[in-house]
Amino acid sequence: HTLAEEATALYEGARQRVSRFIGASSPRQVIFTRNATESINLVAQTWGRKQLGDGDVVILTEMEHHANLVPWHMLAAEKNLRLEFIPVTPEGTLDLETYRTLLKLEPKLVSFTQMSNVLGTINPAAEIIALAKQAGAITLVDEWQAMPQFGVDVQALGADFLVFSSHKMCGPTGVGVLYGRKDLLESMPPYQGGGDMIKRVHLRSFVPNELPYKFEAGTPAIAEAIGLGLAVDYLS
């Protein structure tokens, strides 16, 4: 009906605004979640559960928020992963020499914050990502603190996954964003079932929807996503 069509248009318009704001090559790479925490959990429980196995190394940092720590602890307990941490120097910065040493362990994933919520440290994300890629690792960047401060161009940064929250950007609570490389997102199984994440469903089988809807089960946070779209317009 008319109101539903109008709400859908506004919702998808917000996705396009967010896509432009972060420099994504396609709005289909922008997944709406409840918050940055859910975005990280989505990656851990879909990409991580499928791609990581016994003894695989995941590198985090000692300055991570719980949201980028506990999901990997949970997955490590299930899959017998090895978690390693980039230490923080007395000056409050990451010890990149130790990071280079840890990369010799051939990690499958490097997940880190670009800006510490405790120290205010701004990490050299592009350098961390470039070194991870040389080691063959996938990268996830937690941008929930950095995004409202100076914005991020995801293509220039080169991150495989990137997460942030609306409420840190003068937007409403209850909505966050997961950006991902299109090939990685397409290879990942759905996170939750039901609603518009289904393309076809039968009694004994189903076919998931295309991106981005594959990861947006149930009724979305329509008003909140629209509010985020307005917030990124303001910040732009």
NORNOR-V427247 format. One record per helix or strand of 3 or more residues. SS is the DSSP state (h for helix, s for strand). FROM is the first residue (numbers start at 1). LEN is the number of residues. Records with the same first field share a line. If there is no record, write none. Layout:
BEGIN
SS->FROM-LEN, FROM-LEN
END
This chain:
BEGIN
h->2-21, 27-3, 36-16, 66-3, 70-10, 96-10, 125-10, 147-4, 154-4, 167-3, 182-6, 195-3, 213-3, 222-14
s->30-4, 57-5, 82-5, 109-5, 138-5, 161-5, 176-5, 198-4, 206-3
END
